[in-house]
């Protein structure tokens, strides 16, 4: 049923491409697909009879049940349209204020940012990187020349030089993509001595401070090293590894509607809602293909939901929160910024991790609150402390917040549609790597700067077609009752003053005239 040569996809292709029924989500296909199911059920019966005696020897006993589950006839699910967070259009040009109101506060000692300003900017030493893939001003740091262990595979992972074990057996590959063949290949993998490899991957992930998304990317990179010549085999390996590492993933066969050959794909089930990406709903759970954007529409063949594994087979949804993402390493780049403050033009340069910018380019879009809660990377914090100290020293917290606001307002403005052709939320490193930014990106960046440098609480503010921020009035030394005429918000008996990083020239508390009072809503969850 499987061998060690990866032949062409054949037995399944004709049957799959003949299935043209459009299905209700989470519902198996009918008509042509029912006929295919009957044929595959016979194949599964044969597979069960031939393989029952071989279910001994699994490293994890739960795999015996999972192999049986994989070997049954798979079901077809239709693609569900991508979620859209906000369909309202954004301003085509950056709005500008005619004048900014003046807000005063009692004198209050400035935060410790000025005292920390002279700390040098540090970037973790990296592995060699491809200079062609980096921004024009990126600088590759010296290579890590530490010798690799015997039989190790070297992986350059966003600047981290990692050494991973080779797989303990010759990789089983499929001659077709039928369920019995995939189940047989899984059984061979599940009986191999893979636990030391998993331990090695976990250690590498710890070394790079990987979150779940980084772990998935690391597994894909590792699988590409194990099976460099065949994308189908890479997907199968990544699926097996991600599953054994405890992530809620599943394999499936993608059936393109434009006549392309079926292919094996890996899907993940996230904790958070994901936007701008189509998905498949299986047994009530949303699964997103872990493939490049723009791969087109199509149906999915996968094993049905409802597998009830033993407690030892627990799999957790993929957590996309930025609390843990990926430690900065590798090359650093520098972005020069300038802005107007009063009658003067100010300038500075920020160093940031170019590799983290590359990493976040692969990241799915999730709820806005997670971007506002994302910590600024330590290397970027140190760079901002050093570069901004001359601009923030001897100023009150209110004045410091106003300076940071003017800085971010001075960034070039383009909507995501203008710059990327699609909605695309940017983390701070991405914002510094790309020429321009829109309202969400500026708001994430401003919030991160204020929280990291001024130690002030910041919340996001949502408008139709727009995003801004709001700062704690207590942290700014302000009495909310004295701020008549300024846009304020309240949450849990605390008060927040609007700060709009997109509204060019606007001061703290100043709202765009296009929005009526009470339009904005705090982003709490």
C-alpha positions in Angstrom: 0.0 0.0 0.0 3.0 2.3 0.4 6.6 2.0 -0.6 9.7 4.1 -0.4 9.3 5.7 -3.9 7.0 8.7 -4.1 5.0 8.0 -7.2 2.4 10.3 -8.8 -1.0 11.0 -7.4 -3.2 8.6 -9.4 -5.9 6.4 -7.9 -7.7 9.2 -6.2 -7.4 11.9 -8.8 -10.1 10.9 -11.3 -12.6 10.1 -8.6 -11.9 13.4 -6.8 -12.1 15.6 -9.9 -15.4 14.0 -10.9 -17.0 15.1 -7.6 -18.6 18.5 -8.4 -21.3 18.7 -5.7 -21.2 21.9 -3.6 -21.7 21.0 0.0 -23.3 22.6 3.0 -20.5 23.4 5.4 -19.6 20.6 7.9 -21.7 18.2 5.8 -20.3 15.3 3.7 -20.9 15.3 0.0 -23.5 13.3 -1.9 -24.2 11.9 -5.4 -20.8 11.4 -7.1 -19.0 11.5 -3.8 -21.2 8.8 -2.3 -20.1 6.5 -5.1 -16.5 7.3 -4.3 -17.2 6.6 -0.6 -18.5 3.1 -1.4 -15.4 2.3 -3.4 -13.1 3.6 -0.7 -15.0 1.7 2.0 -14.1 -1.6 0.2 -10.5 -0.4 0.2 -10.7 0.3 3.9 -12.1 -3.1 4.6 -9.2 -4.7 2.8 -6.8 -2.4 4.6 -8.2 -3.4 8.0 -8.0 -7.1 7.3 -4.4 -6.9 6.1 -3.2 -4.6 8.8 -5.0 -5.7 12.0 -2.1 -8.0 13.0 0.4 -5.1 12.6 -1.2 -2.7 15.2 1.3 -3.8 17.9 4.4 -1.8 18.4 3.1 1.7 18.4 5.0 4.2 20.5 1.7 5.7 21.5 -1.0 3.1 21.9 -3.6 5.7 20.8 -2.1 5.6 17.3 -3.7 2.2 16.7 -7.1 3.8 17.0 -6.1 6.8 15.0 -4.7 4.7 12.2 -8.1 2.9 12.0 -9.8 6.3 11.9 -7.5 7.5 9.2 -8.1 4.4 7.1 -11.9 4.8 6.8 -13.5 6.6 3.9 -12.9 10.4 4.1 -15.5 13.0 3.6 -15.6 16.2 1.6 -16.1 19.7 3.0 -16.6 22.9 1.2 -14.5 26.0 1.7 -16.0 28.7 3.9 -15.4 32.3 2.9 -12.8 34.3 4.9 -14.0 36.5 7.7 -13.8 40.2 7.3 -13.3 42.2 10.4 -14.4 45.6 9.1 -15.9 46.1 5.6 -16.0 49.9 6.0 -13.5 51.7 3.7 -10.5 53.5 5.1 -9.5 57.1 4.1 -7.6 57.0 0.8 -5.4 59.9 2.1 -4.2 60.6 5.6 -6.6 62.9 7.4 -5.0 66.1 8.9 -6.2 68.3 11.7 -6.4 72.1 11.3 -5.2 72.7 14.8 -4.5 70.8 18.0 -6.0 71.8 21.4 -3.6 72.4 24.2 -3.9 70.2 27.3 -2.0 70.9 30.5 -1.3 68.8 33.5 0.4 69.2 36.8 4.2 68.6 36.7 5.1 65.0 37.3 8.5 63.2 37.1 9.2 61.6 33.7 9.4 57.8 33.5 12.8 56.1 33.5 13.2 56.0 29.8 15.6 59.0 29.8 17.8 57.2 32.4 18.0 54.1 30.3 18.7 55.9 27.1 22.5 55.2 26.9 22.1 51.4 27.0 23.5 50.0 23.8 21.2 48.4 21.3 21.8 44.6 21.3 20.8 42.0 18.7 21.2 38.2 19.3 24.1 36.8 17.1 22.5 35.0 14.2 23.2 32.3 11.6 24.1 33.4 8.0 21.1 34.9 6.1 20.3 35.5 2.5 21.1 39.2 1.9 18.8 39.3 -1.1 15.8 38.5 1.2 16.5 41.4 3.6 15.7 45.1 3.4 18.3 47.2 1.6 19.7 48.6 4.8 19.9 45.3 6.6 23.2 44.1 8.0 24.0 40.4 8.5 25.7 39.8 11.8 28.6 37.3 12.2 27.8 33.7 11.7 27.6 31.2 14.5 30.4 28.8 13.8 29.6 26.3 16.5 30.0 22.7 15.2 26.9 20.7 14.6 26.3 17.3 16.3 26.9 14.2 14.2 23.9 13.3 12.0 22.3 16.7 12.7 20.4 18.8 10.2 21.3 22.5 10.1 18.3 24.9 9.9 18.5 28.7 9.6 15.2 29.7 11.1 14.6 33.5 11.0 18.2 34.1 12.2 18.3 31.3 14.7 21.0 28.6 13.9 19.3 25.3 14.9 20.5 21.7 14.8 17.8 19.0 14.5 18.1 15.3 14.4 17.7 13.2 11.3 14.6 11.0 11.1 15.3 7.5 12.5 13.9 5.5 9.6 13.6 5.9 5.8 10.5 8.0 5.3 7.4 6.1 4.1 5.8 7.9 1.2 2.5 7.4 -0.6 2.0 6.1 -4.1 -1.5 7.6 -4.0 -3.6 9.8 -1.7 -6.2 7.2 -0.7 -7.1 6.9 3.0 -5.7 3.4 3.4 -2.4 4.4 1.9 -2.2 7.5 4.2 -3.2 5.4 7.2 -0.5 2.8 6.4 2.2 5.5 6.1 1.0 7.0 9.5 1.3 3.5 11.1 4.9 3.2 9.8 5.8 6.6 11.3 4.0 5.9 14.5 6.1 2.8 15.1 9.4 4.5 14.6 11.7 5.7 17.3 10.5 9.3 17.0 10.3 10.6 20.6 14.0 11.7 20.7 13.4 13.7 17.5 10.4 15.4 19.2 12.5 16.2 22.2 15.1 17.7 19.9 12.5 19.9 18.1 11.1 21.0 21.5 14.6 22.0 22.6 15.2 24.0 19.4 11.8 25.7 19.9 12.8 26.6 23.4 16.1 28.0 22.1 14.3 30.3 19.7 11.4 31.1 22.1 8.9 29.9 19.7 5.1 30.3 20.1 2.7 28.0 18.4 2.9 29.7 15.0 6.7 29.6 15.1 6.5 25.9 16.0 4.4 25.2 13.0 6.8 27.1 10.8 9.8 25.3 12.3 8.1 21.9 11.7 7.5 22.9 8.1 11.1 23.9 7.6 12.3 20.7 9.2 10.0 18.6 7.0 11.4 20.4 3.9 14.9 19.4 5.0 13.9 15.8 5.5 12.1 15.5 2.2 13.5 18.3 -0.1 12.3 16.8 -3.3 8.6 16.2 -2.7 6.1 18.8 -1.3 3.5 16.0 -0.6 6.0 14.1 1.6 6.9 17.4 3.3 3.3 18.0 4.2 2.9 14.5 5.5 5.9 14.8 7.7 4.9 18.3 9.0 1.4 16.9 9.8 2.8 13.9 11.8 5.3 16.1 13.7 2.8 18.9 14.5 0.3 16.3 15.7 2.9 14.6 17.9 4.0 17.9 19.3 0.4 18.3 20.6 -1.1 20.8 18.2 -4.6 20.5 16.8 -3.9 19.9 13.1 -5.2 17.6 10.5 -4.2 16.5 7.0 -6.5 16.6 4.1 -6.6 16.4 0.3 -7.3 19.7 -1.4 -9.4 19.4 -4.6 -9.0 22.5 -6.7 -12.0 23.7 -8.7 -9.8 24.8 -11.6 -8.7 21.3 -12.6 -5.3 21.2 -10.7 -4.2 17.8 -9.4 -5.3 17.0 -5.8 -2.6 17.5 -3.2 -2.1 16.8 0.5 -2.3 19.9 2.7 -1.9 20.6 6.4 -4.6 22.5 8.3 -4.6 24.0 11.8 -7.3 24.7 14.3 -6.6 28.1 16.1 -7.7 29.4 19.5 -8.4 32.8 18.0 -10.6 33.9 15.1 -8.6 34.4 11.9 -9.5 37.0 9.3 -8.9 37.2 5.6 -8.2 33.5 5.2 -10.8 30.9 3.9 -11.2 27.8 6.1 -13.0 24.5 6.5 -15.4 23.6 9.3 -15.1 20.0 10.5 -17.2 18.7 13.4 -17.8 22.3 14.5 -14.1 23.4 14.5 -12.6 25.8 12.0 -9.4 24.5 10.2 -7.2 26.8 8.2 -4.9 25.5 5.4 -1.2 26.0 6.3 -0.4 27.0 2.7 0.7 30.1 0.8 -2.0 32.8 0.3 -3.7 32.9 -3.0 -3.8 29.1 -3.6 -7.4 29.4 -4.8 -10.7 27.9 -3.8 -11.6 24.2 -3.6 -13.0 21.4 -1.5 -11.3 19.4 1.2 -11.2 15.7 1.6 -10.3 14.7 5.2 -11.1 12.1 7.8 -14.4 12.9 9.6 -14.6 14.6 13.0 -15.6 12.8 16.1 -12.5 10.8 16.8 -12.6 10.1 20.5 -9.0 9.5 21.5 -7.7 8.3 24.9 -6.6 11.0 27.3 -3.0 10.5 26.3 -3.8 11.8 22.8 -4.8 15.3 23.9 -4.3 18.0 21.2 -4.5 21.7 21.9 -5.7 24.4 19.5 -2.9 26.6 18.0 -2.5 29.7 20.1 -1.8 32.7 17.9 -1.5 35.3 20.7 1.7 37.3 20.6 2.7 36.7 24.2 5.1 34.2 22.8 6.0 34.6 19.2 9.7 34.3 18.3 12.9 35.8 19.9 14.7 38.3 17.7 17.9 37.1 16.1 19.8 37.4 12.9 20.2 40.5 10.9 19.2 44.0 12.1 18.0 46.8 9.9 17.6 50.5 10.6 14.6 52.8 9.7 15.1 56.6 9.6 12.0 58.5 10.8 11.2 62.2 10.8 8.3 64.2 12.1 7.1 67.7 12.8 6.8 68.9 16.4 5.8 72.5 16.6 7.9 74.5 14.1 10.8 72.0 14.1 11.5 68.8 12.2 12.8 66.0 14.4 14.7 62.9 13.2 15.9 59.6 14.6 16.7 56.1 13.5 15.4 52.8 15.0 17.2 49.5 14.7 14.9 46.4 14.5 15.1 42.7 13.8 14.6 42.2 10.0 14.1 38.5 10.6 11.2 39.1 12.9 9.7 41.3 10.3 10.0 38.4 7.8 8.5 36.0 10.4 5.4 38.2 11.0 4.9 38.4 7.2 3.7 34.8 7.4 1.4 35.4 10.4 -2.4 35.1 10.1 -4.6 38.1 11.0 -6.3 37.7 14.3 -8.5 39.9 16.6 -7.2 43.5 17.2 -6.9 43.1 20.9 -4.0 40.7 20.5 -1.9 43.2 18.6 -2.5 45.8 21.3 -1.5 43.3 23.9 1.7 42.3 22.0 4.9 43.2 23.9 7.6 45.1 22.0 10.7 43.0 21.3 13.6 43.7 23.8 16.0 44.7 21.0 13.4 47.3 19.7 12.8 48.5 23.2 16.5 49.2 23.7 16.7 50.9 20.3 13.7 53.1 21.1 15.1 54.0 24.5 18.4 55.1 23.0 17.0 57.0 20.0 14.1 58.7 21.8 15.8 59.8 25.0 16.9 63.2 23.6 13.3 63.8 22.5 11.7 62.8 25.7 14.0 63.9 28.5 12.9 66.7 30.8 9.3 66.4 29.6 6.2 65.4 31.6 4.4 62.1 30.8 1.7 64.2 28.9 4.4 65.8 26.8 6.2 62.6 26.2 2.9 60.9 25.0 2.3 63.9 22.7 5.9 63.6 21.2 5.4 59.9 20.5 2.0 60.7 18.9 3.6 63.2 16.6 6.3 60.7 15.7 3.9 58.0 14.6 1.6 60.5 12.9 4.6 61.5 10.7 4.9 58.0 9.1 4.0 57.8 5.4 0.4 56.8 5.0 -1.0 54.2 2.6 -4.0 51.9 3.1 -3.4 48.2 3.1 -5.2 47.9 -0.2 -2.9 50.6 -1.7 0.3 49.0 -0.4 -0.5 45.2 -0.5 -3.7 44.8 -2.4 -5.4 43.3 0.7 -5.9 43.9 4.4 -2.6 43.2 6.2 -2.0 44.0 9.9 1.6 44.9 10.7 3.6 44.3 13.8 6.1 47.0 14.8 9.0 45.3 12.9 6.9 45.0 9.8 5.8 48.7 10.1 9.5 49.7 10.2 10.4 47.4 7.2 7.6 48.6 4.9 7.5 52.1 3.4 4.0 53.1 4.8 1.4 52.2 7.3 -2.3 52.6 7.8 -4.4 53.2 11.0 -4.2 49.8 12.6 -0.5 49.5 12.2 0.2 53.0 13.6 -2.0 52.3 16.5 -0.3 49.0 17.4 3.1 50.7 17.1 2.1 53.8 19.2 0.5 51.6 21.9 3.7 49.5 22.1 5.9 52.5 22.4 3.8 54.2 25.1 3.6 51.0 27.2 7.2 50.1 26.8 8.7 53.6 27.3 6.2 55.5 29.4 4.7 52.5 31.3 1.2 53.9 30.7 -1.8 51.8 30.0 -3.1 51.9 26.5 -6.3 50.5 24.9 -7.3 50.3 21.3 -10.3 52.2 19.9 -12.4 50.9 17.1 -14.3 53.2 14.6 -16.0 52.2 11.3 -13.1 52.0 8.9 -10.6 53.2 11.4 -8.6 52.2 14.5 -6.9 54.5 17.1 -5.8 54.3 20.8 -6.7 55.7 24.2 -4.3 56.4 27.0 -4.9 56.2 30.8 -5.5 59.7 32.1 -4.1 58.8 35.5 -0.8 57.8 33.8 -0.6 61.2 32.1 -1.3 63.1 35.3 -4.7 64.3 34.1 -8.0 64.8 35.8 -10.7 63.5 33.5 -13.2 66.1 34.8 -11.0 68.9 33.5 -10.8 67.6 30.0 -14.1 69.0 28.7 -14.1 69.0 24.9 -11.7 66.1 24.6 -12.7 62.6 23.5 -12.6 60.3 26.5 -13.6 56.7 27.3 -14.3 54.8 30.5 -13.6 51.2 31.4 -13.6 49.6 34.9 -13.8 53.0 36.6 -10.7 54.1 34.8 -10.6 57.0 32.2 -8.8 57.1 28.9 -8.0 59.9 26.5 -8.1 59.5 22.8 -4.8 59.5 20.9 -5.1 59.0 17.1 -1.8 58.1 15.5 -3.3 58.6 12.0 -4.9 62.0 12.4 -1.9 64.2 11.3 -1.3 67.1 13.5 -4.1 66.2 16.0 -3.4 66.5 19.7 -4.3 64.1 22.5 -8.1 63.9 22.9 -8.8 65.2 19.4 -11.2 63.0 17.3 -11.7 63.1 13.5 -14.6 65.4 12.6 -16.0 62.6 10.4 -17.0 60.6 13.5 -19.8 61.7 15.7 -19.5 61.7 19.5 -19.8 58.2 21.0 -18.8 56.5 17.7 -15.5 55.0 19.0 -15.5 51.8 21.1 -12.7 50.5 23.3 -11.1 47.3 22.1 -11.3 45.1 25.3 -11.6 41.7 23.7 
